[in-house]
Amino acid sequence: MYDVVLLSLAEGGGCGSACGGCETACTPRTPVLACADALRDAGARVETVVAGSDAEIDAVIARFDADPRTDGLTWPDADSKLRLVVAAATDGQLRAVVRRLVRRYAPPPSKRPADLAADRTVPDLPALAVLPLDPGATTDLAGQLGLPRSPAEVAAAVLGGSVRRLDLLRNDGGSVTLDGALIGGADDSGRAVPWRGRIEVDDAVLSDGTDPILACAIGNAGGYATFDGLPLLTEGNPADGRVEVAVAVPVVTRTPFRKARVRVEVRRARGRAASVLPRDGELPFLDDGVPGTLNRKRSWWTEPGAWAVYAG
């Protein structure tokens, strides 16, 4: 039978900018205890861990290390009998854990091993189960992926061992994206504030930096498919090796004897990598629900099948 670590984040444990805040659930709660009981009832040995810092998350992740390699790299053990459950109230909390997995196992470019896939910068990361802590959520990543939500179902998925591998977006800011990013801000009335920036997807240019942009969605899954009721992303698929990007641009149309009208044009593209270069100073964005600002070029690229979940 397996050993299972049930990890939840305490305030400060990858929180704030790393996980989008933990006001709703940062300490073990009833779902965590119920999941632990279900795992024990099935014969698993269970340890619950509340991590209050990146170092404490790292200490859990280190248990998945394989034996030392001859090249000195730290690598995950593909045959580990240890399994991980992440109790998360937000996608940002889940991202905080995956980000630490990447930090531990991504080799430096100067030590890239020959057994690493050509289209990846990280090996296959250890699978994890997601235990949602927000009972009212329906559009979080677990909901989009159709993952088990009740403590008993999550426990069964962990012990059943059925794994679904998913794409991961890495970026040159040192972080990762599981679902997607929405770039652009709004005023006090909730109206989008136009901004300018150069947006590229592989060799396609969606904006050359002169267009007024209402929003830009960079999607790995489907959580950022709409903006203010406007369809943006149409093919959210977190396992196809591609990132989908959509840009909403207001276009003025004029006809004789009529007032000018504004319609919104959505430009879309799919590819291996995307970049955004702001033209007008700091630009607000949400990445897996975590707020931030861009003031220089940011690039995202796809790591096909890099992370995995127990799917039930």
C-alpha positions as CSV (number, residue, x, y, z in Angstrom):
1,M,0.0,0.0,0.0
2,Y,1.1,3.6,-0.7
3,D,2.3,6.3,1.6
4,V,0.4,9.5,1.0
5,V,1.3,13.1,1.9
6,L,-1.7,15.4,2.1
7,L,-0.3,18.9,1.7
8,S,-2.1,22.2,2.4
9,L,-0.6,25.7,2.5
10,A,-0.6,27.8,5.6
11,E,-0.4,31.6,5.4
12,G,3.0,32.4,3.9
13,G,3.4,29.0,2.4
14,G,3.8,30.0,-1.2
15,C,0.9,32.5,-0.6
16,G,0.4,36.1,-1.6
17,S,2.0,36.7,-5.0
18,A,2.8,33.1,-5.4
19,C,-0.6,31.6,-4.9
20,G,-3.1,34.4,-5.1
21,G,-3.8,34.8,-1.4
22,C,-5.1,32.3,1.1
23,E,-8.0,34.1,2.8
24,T,-10.4,31.3,2.1
25,A,-8.5,28.3,3.1
26,C,-4.9,28.2,4.4
27,T,-5.1,25.7,7.2
28,P,-6.3,22.1,7.3
29,R,-10.1,22.0,7.1
30,T,-12.8,19.4,7.1
31,P,-12.1,18.1,3.5
32,V,-8.5,17.5,4.4
33,L,-9.4,15.5,7.4
34,A,-12.1,13.6,5.5
35,C,-9.7,12.8,2.7
36,A,-7.1,11.5,5.2
37,D,-9.7,9.3,6.9
38,A,-10.8,7.9,3.5
39,L,-7.2,7.1,2.6
40,R,-6.5,5.4,5.9
41,D,-9.7,3.4,5.7
42,A,-8.4,2.1,2.3
43,G,-5.1,1.0,4.0
44,A,-2.8,3.9,3.1
45,R,-0.3,5.4,5.5
46,V,-1.1,9.1,5.5
47,E,0.8,12.2,6.7
48,T,-0.8,15.6,6.7
49,V,1.6,18.6,6.3
50,V,0.8,22.3,6.6
51,A,3.5,24.2,4.7
52,G,4.1,27.7,5.9
53,S,7.0,28.5,3.5
54,D,8.6,27.5,0.2
55,A,11.2,25.6,2.2
56,E,8.5,23.5,3.8
57,I,7.0,22.7,0.4
58,D,10.4,21.8,-0.9
59,A,10.9,19.4,2.0
60,V,7.8,17.5,0.9
61,I,8.8,17.5,-2.7
62,A,12.3,16.2,-1.9
63,R,10.8,13.0,-0.8
64,F,10.1,12.2,-4.5
65,D,13.8,12.4,-5.5
66,A,15.3,9.4,-7.3
67,D,18.6,8.0,-6.4
68,P,21.6,10.3,-7.3
69,R,22.4,10.4,-11.0
70,T,26.0,10.2,-12.3
71,D,25.6,13.7,-13.8
72,G,24.7,15.1,-10.4
73,L,21.2,16.2,-11.4
74,T,18.2,15.9,-9.0
75,W,15.6,13.9,-10.7
76,P,12.1,12.6,-9.7
77,D,11.7,8.9,-9.0
78,A,9.3,7.5,-11.6
79,D,8.7,4.4,-9.4
80,S,8.1,6.2,-6.1
81,K,5.5,4.5,-3.8
82,L,4.8,7.9,-2.3
83,R,1.8,9.9,-3.5
84,L,0.9,13.6,-3.1
85,V,-2.4,15.3,-2.5
86,V,-2.5,19.1,-2.7
87,A,-5.4,20.7,-0.8
88,A,-6.1,23.9,-2.7
89,A,-8.7,26.7,-2.4
90,T,-7.4,28.4,-5.5
91,D,-5.6,27.5,-8.7
92,G,-2.9,29.9,-7.5
93,Q,-2.2,27.6,-4.5
94,L,-1.9,24.6,-6.7
95,R,0.4,26.5,-9.0
96,A,2.6,27.4,-6.0
97,V,3.3,23.7,-5.5
98,V,3.9,22.9,-9.2
99,R,6.2,25.9,-9.4
100,R,8.4,24.4,-6.6
101,L,8.4,21.0,-8.4
102,V,9.8,22.8,-11.5
103,R,12.4,24.7,-9.4
104,R,13.6,21.4,-7.9
105,Y,13.8,19.2,-11.0
106,A,14.5,21.6,-13.9
107,P,18.2,21.2,-14.9
108,P,20.2,24.3,-15.7
109,P,20.7,24.8,-19.4
110,S,24.4,24.1,-19.1
111,K,23.7,20.7,-17.7
112,R,20.8,19.6,-20.0
113,P,20.9,15.8,-20.0
114,A,20.6,13.7,-23.2
115,D,17.6,11.8,-21.8
116,L,15.5,14.9,-21.5
117,A,12.9,15.3,-24.3
118,A,13.9,17.8,-27.0
119,D,10.6,19.8,-26.5
120,R,11.0,20.0,-22.7
121,T,13.1,21.8,-20.1
122,V,11.9,19.6,-17.2
123,P,11.4,15.8,-16.8
124,D,8.1,14.3,-16.1
125,L,7.1,15.8,-12.8
126,P,5.6,13.6,-10.1
127,A,1.8,13.2,-10.3
128,L,-0.4,14.9,-7.7
129,A,-4.0,14.8,-6.7
130,V,-6.0,18.0,-6.3
131,L,-8.4,18.3,-3.3
132,P,-10.5,21.4,-3.9
133,L,-11.3,23.3,-0.7
134,D,-13.9,25.7,-2.2
135,P,-17.1,23.7,-2.4
136,G,-18.8,26.5,-4.5
137,A,-16.2,26.5,-7.3
138,T,-17.1,25.2,-10.7
139,T,-14.7,26.9,-13.0
140,D,-11.5,26.2,-11.2
141,L,-8.9,24.0,-12.9
142,A,-10.1,20.9,-11.2
143,G,-13.6,21.6,-12.5
144,Q,-12.3,22.3,-16.0
145,L,-10.4,19.0,-16.1
146,G,-13.3,17.1,-14.6
147,L,-11.2,15.9,-11.7
148,P,-12.7,14.3,-8.5
149,R,-13.9,16.9,-6.0
150,S,-15.1,15.1,-2.9
151,P,-12.6,13.8,-0.3
152,A,-13.6,10.2,-0.9
153,E,-13.4,10.5,-4.7
154,V,-10.0,12.2,-4.4
155,A,-8.7,9.4,-2.1
156,A,-10.0,6.8,-4.6
157,A,-8.2,8.5,-7.5
158,V,-4.9,8.6,-5.6
159,L,-5.0,5.0,-4.7
160,G,-6.4,4.0,-8.2
161,G,-3.3,5.4,-9.8
162,S,-4.8,6.6,-13.1
163,V,-2.6,9.5,-14.2
164,R,-3.4,12.2,-16.7
165,R,-0.4,14.1,-18.1
166,L,-0.9,17.8,-18.8
167,D,0.9,20.6,-20.5
168,L,2.7,23.3,-18.5
169,L,3.4,26.8,-19.5
170,R,6.7,28.1,-18.2
171,N,7.7,31.8,-18.5
172,D,10.8,33.8,-18.5
173,G,9.7,35.5,-15.2
174,G,10.6,32.2,-13.4
175,S,7.0,31.0,-12.8
176,V,4.6,28.6,-14.4
177,T,1.0,28.7,-15.6
178,L,-1.4,25.8,-15.3
179,D,-4.6,27.4,-16.7
180,G,-4.0,30.8,-18.3
181,A,-3.3,34.5,-18.0
182,L,-5.5,37.5,-18.7
183,I,-3.6,40.6,-19.5
184,G,-5.1,44.1,-19.2
185,G,-6.9,46.1,-16.6
186,A,-10.2,47.8,-15.9
187,D,-11.3,51.2,-14.5
188,D,-13.3,51.8,-11.3
189,S,-16.5,51.1,-13.3
190,G,-15.2,47.7,-14.5
191,R,-14.7,48.9,-18.1
192,A,-11.6,47.6,-19.8
193,V,-8.8,50.2,-20.1
194,P,-7.2,50.0,-23.6
195,W,-3.4,49.4,-23.8
196,R,-0.8,48.8,-26.4
197,G,1.7,46.0,-26.8
198,R,3.3,43.7,-29.3
199,I,1.9,40.2,-29.1
200,E,3.4,37.3,-30.9
201,V,2.6,33.6,-31.1
202,D,5.4,31.7,-32.8
203,D,5.8,33.7,-36.0
204,A,2.3,35.2,-36.0
205,V,1.9,38.8,-34.9
206,L,-1.5,39.5,-33.3
207,S,-0.6,43.1,-32.6
208,D,2.3,45.1,-33.7
209,G,2.1,47.5,-30.7
210,T,0.0,50.2,-32.3
211,D,-3.5,48.7,-31.7
212,P,-5.6,49.7,-28.7
213,I,-6.1,46.3,-26.9
214,L,-8.9,45.6,-24.5
215,A,-7.6,42.2,-23.3
216,C,-5.2,39.5,-24.2
217,A,-5.8,35.9,-23.0
218,I,-3.0,33.3,-23.0
219,G,-4.6,29.9,-22.4
220,N,-3.4,26.5,-21.5
221,A,-6.9,25.3,-20.4
222,G,-10.2,27.1,-20.7
223,G,-10.5,29.3,-17.6
224,Y,-9.9,32.6,-19.5
225,A,-12.2,31.8,-22.4
226,T,-14.4,34.9,-22.0
227,F,-13.8,38.5,-21.1
228,D,-16.8,40.6,-20.1
229,G,-19.0,38.2,-22.0
230,L,-16.9,38.2,-25.1
231,P,-15.6,34.8,-26.3
232,L,-11.8,34.8,-26.4
233,L,-10.3,31.3,-26.3
234,T,-12.2,28.7,-28.2
235,E,-10.1,25.5,-28.0
236,G,-8.8,25.2,-24.5
237,N,-6.9,21.9,-24.4
238,P,-4.3,21.4,-21.7
239,A,-2.8,18.3,-23.4
240,D,-2.3,19.3,-27.0
241,G,1.2,20.8,-26.7
242,R,0.0,24.3,-27.8
243,V,-0.8,27.6,-26.1
244,E,-3.8,29.5,-27.4
245,V,-3.7,33.3,-27.5
246,A,-6.6,35.7,-28.2
247,V,-6.5,39.5,-28.5
248,A,-9.6,41.7,-28.3
249,V,-9.2,44.9,-30.3
250,P,-11.9,47.7,-30.7
251,V,-12.5,48.5,-34.3
252,V,-14.4,51.6,-35.5
253,T,-16.6,51.2,-38.5
254,R,-18.1,54.1,-40.4
255,T,-20.8,54.1,-43.0
256,P,-22.4,57.1,-44.9
257,F,-25.0,59.0,-43.0
258,R,-24.6,56.9,-39.8
259,K,-22.7,57.4,-36.6
260,A,-19.4,55.6,-36.2
261,R,-19.8,52.3,-34.4
262,V,-17.3,50.3,-32.4
263,R,-17.1,46.5,-32.7
264,V,-14.6,44.2,-31.0
265,E,-12.4,42.1,-33.2
266,V,-10.9,39.0,-31.7
267,R,-7.6,37.8,-33.2
268,R,-6.5,34.3,-32.3
269,A,-3.5,32.1,-32.8
270,R,-2.1,28.8,-31.5
271,G,1.5,27.8,-31.1
272,R,4.4,26.6,-29.0
273,A,5.3,30.0,-27.5
274,A,3.8,33.4,-27.0
275,S,5.1,36.8,-25.9
276,V,3.8,40.2,-24.8
277,L,5.8,43.4,-24.9
278,P,3.9,46.3,-23.2
279,R,4.3,49.7,-24.8
280,D,2.8,52.0,-22.1
281,G,4.5,51.3,-18.8
282,E,3.1,48.8,-16.2
283,L,0.4,46.5,-17.4
284,P,-1.8,44.6,-14.9
285,F,-2.6,40.9,-15.4
286,L,-3.9,37.8,-13.7
287,D,-2.0,34.5,-14.1
288,D,-3.8,31.5,-12.7
289,G,-5.8,34.1,-10.7
290,V,-2.7,35.7,-9.2
291,P,-2.4,39.4,-9.9
292,G,0.8,41.1,-11.1
293,T,2.1,43.7,-13.5
294,L,4.2,43.6,-16.6
295,N,6.7,46.4,-17.5
296,R,8.9,44.5,-19.9
297,K,8.6,41.6,-22.4
298,R,7.2,38.4,-21.0
299,S,7.4,35.1,-22.9
300,W,5.5,31.8,-22.2
301,W,6.3,28.5,-23.8
302,T,4.7,25.0,-23.6
303,E,6.2,22.0,-21.8
304,P,4.0,19.2,-23.3
305,G,2.9,16.6,-20.7
306,A,5.3,18.0,-18.0
307,W,2.9,17.7,-15.0
308,A,0.3,15.2,-14.1
309,V,-2.8,14.7,-12.0
310,Y,-4.5,11.6,-10.6
311,A,-7.7,11.6,-12.6
312,G,-9.8,8.8,-11.1
